[in-house]
Amino acid sequence: MAWLHISAPRGATPTATSTCRCGRDRSAIGHRKVLDLIADHAAHRDECPLRTTQERRNAA
């Protein structure tokens, strides 16, 4: 449901994108911002409305 794509070629500025089927679409450029996006992406996995709804259906 959620994808994180990181590009960090040697000697270049790292970039990352975080997308999800729920409509989330975020990007970051630069080392610090990419690290922040990675943490935010991990948190989103626990908060995503699509994943929460699916887990509730499976529990029922």
N, C-alpha and C positions, 0 to 999 in steps of 0.2 A: 504494500500500500504506500509506503514512504520510501523515497530514494535519496541517497546522499552521494553526490559525485564530487570528488576532490581531485584537483590537478595541481601538482607541485613539481614542475620540471626543475632540474638542478640549475641554479643560478637565476631563476625567474620568480616572479611574484606568484604565490599560491592563490588559487581561486577555488570556490566551492559553490554548489547549488544544492538546495534541499527542496524537494517537491513531494507532494502527496496527492492522492486521489481526492482528498477532501477539499482541495483548492489551494493548499499551501504552496507557495512558490517564492523562495527566498534565495538570495545569493550574497556572497562575501568575497572581498578582494583584500589580500594582505594577511600576514601570518596571524596576528591577534584576532582579526575579525573572522578568519576561517576557524580558528579554535573556538571562538564564541558560537559560531554557527553549528559546529559539531555538537557542542553541549546542548544548544537549543533544539537541534534535531533529535537528540536522544530523549529530551524531555517531551517533545511533541509525540513521540511514539507512545508514551503513557497517557497523553491527554487527547489524542486524536479522536474526534467524534465517531469516525467510521470504525475504528478499532474497538472503542468502548462499546458501541452498539453491537458489534459482532460478538464480543466476549459475553455480553449479557444474553444474547440469543443462544449461545452455546451452553450457558449455565442453566437456562430455563428448561 
